[in-house]
Amino acid sequence: MPAYGIEIILSRQLADSLTMPVFITDTVGNLIFYNTPAEETLGQRFEDTGEMPVDVWSVIFKPVDEFAKPIVPGDLPLVKTLTNRLPYHKTFWIKSLQGQLEKIELTSYPIISKENEFLGAVAIFWKIKENEN
């Protein structure tokens, strides 16, 4: 694993202790970590996929809207956060690597150092059951 700033390391440590799925990316969008709950939703362990560039992870999990139309990477909250360095939120569906369609809500936010340096982004998401709407 490349050397990352303390804020990234602490974000990964926090993600490891959460029961909600979490993605962490670097500044250019490489997926540098996802936790065990994310593995369950996505259908593959992080140890098996490893780090992934944004053009791979943004389509590999097949995000779609309520009409089953693919969502372009630029419309995903995490990609928007990487582009604009602002938090975003969206409800959409993903098809896991195992073929399961899951409705999720996802919130993303930037990781900013004390020196105001952009270090990457975090996405935290959760499954939505249809009867919860």
C-alpha positions in Angstrom: 0.0 0.0 0.0 1.4 3.4 -0.9 2.1 5.9 1.9 -1.1 7.9 2.7 -1.6 10.9 5.0 -2.7 10.4 8.6 -6.3 11.5 7.7 -6.6 8.7 5.2 -5.1 6.2 7.7 -7.6 7.3 10.4 -10.5 7.2 8.0 -9.6 3.6 7.1 -9.4 2.8 10.8 -12.8 4.3 11.4 -14.3 2.5 8.4 -13.0 -0.8 9.7 -15.0 -0.3 12.9 -18.3 0.7 11.3 -21.2 -1.6 10.5 -22.1 0.5 7.5 -20.4 0.0 4.1 -17.6 2.6 3.4 -15.4 3.4 0.4 -12.3 5.5 0.6 -10.6 7.0 -2.4 -7.4 9.0 -3.0 -7.4 12.4 -4.7 -7.7 11.1 -8.3 -10.5 8.6 -7.4 -8.5 5.4 -7.0 -10.5 3.2 -4.6 -8.0 2.6 -1.9 -10.1 0.7 0.6 -13.6 -0.6 1.3 -14.7 -2.2 4.6 -16.2 -5.6 5.4 -19.8 -4.4 5.2 -19.1 -2.9 1.8 -17.7 -6.3 0.7 -21.1 -7.9 1.7 -23.1 -5.4 -0.4 -20.7 -5.4 -3.4 -20.2 -9.2 -3.4 -16.4 -9.3 -3.4 -13.7 -8.9 -0.7 -11.3 -5.9 -0.9 -8.4 -8.4 -0.6 -9.6 -9.9 -3.9 -10.2 -6.7 -5.8 -7.5 -4.5 -4.3 -7.2 -0.9 -5.2 -9.1 0.2 -8.3 -9.1 3.3 -10.6 -12.3 5.4 -10.7 -13.0 4.3 -14.3 -13.2 0.7 -13.1 -15.1 0.9 -9.8 -17.6 3.5 -11.0 -18.9 1.0 -13.5 -18.0 -2.4 -12.1 -20.8 -2.2 -9.5 -23.2 -1.1 -12.2 -25.1 1.9 -10.7 -28.5 2.5 -12.1 -31.4 4.9 -11.6 -35.1 4.0 -10.7 -35.7 3.2 -14.4 -32.7 0.8 -14.6 -30.9 3.3 -16.7 -27.1 3.3 -16.1 -25.8 6.2 -14.1 -22.8 7.8 -15.7 -19.8 8.1 -13.4 -19.9 11.9 -13.3 -23.4 11.7 -11.7 -22.3 9.5 -8.8 -21.9 11.3 -5.4 -18.3 10.1 -4.8 -17.2 11.2 -8.3 -18.8 14.6 -7.7 -17.0 14.9 -4.3 -13.7 14.1 -6.0 -14.5 16.8 -8.7 -15.9 19.5 -6.5 -14.5 18.7 -3.1 -18.0 19.0 -1.6 -20.3 16.5 0.1 -23.1 14.9 -2.0 -26.0 12.4 -1.4 -28.0 10.2 -3.7 -30.4 7.3 -3.7 -29.8 4.7 -6.5 -29.4 1.1 -7.2 -26.3 -1.0 -7.7 -25.8 -4.4 -9.2 -23.2 -6.3 -7.1 -20.5 -8.4 -8.6 -22.7 -11.4 -7.8 -25.6 -10.0 -9.8 -27.7 -8.8 -6.8 -29.6 -5.5 -7.4 -29.6 -3.4 -4.2 -31.2 0.0 -3.6 -28.8 2.2 -1.6 -28.5 5.7 -0.2 -25.0 7.1 -0.4 -23.4 10.1 1.2 -19.9 11.2 0.2 -17.6 13.8 1.7 -14.0 15.1 1.1 -11.1 14.3 3.3 -9.2 17.6 4.0 -6.0 17.9 6.0 -5.4 20.5 8.7 -3.3 22.3 6.1 -6.5 22.5 3.9 -5.0 20.0 1.5 -7.5 17.7 -0.4 -6.5 14.1 0.4 -9.3 12.0 -1.0 -13.0 11.2 -0.3 -15.2 8.9 1.7 -18.5 7.3 0.7 -20.7 5.8 3.3 -23.8 3.9 2.1 -26.6 1.7 3.3 -29.2 -0.6 1.7 -32.8 0.6 1.5 -35.6 -2.0 1.9 -38.6 -1.1 -0.3 -40.9 -1.1 2.8 -38.8 1.6 4.5 -39.8 4.3 2.0 
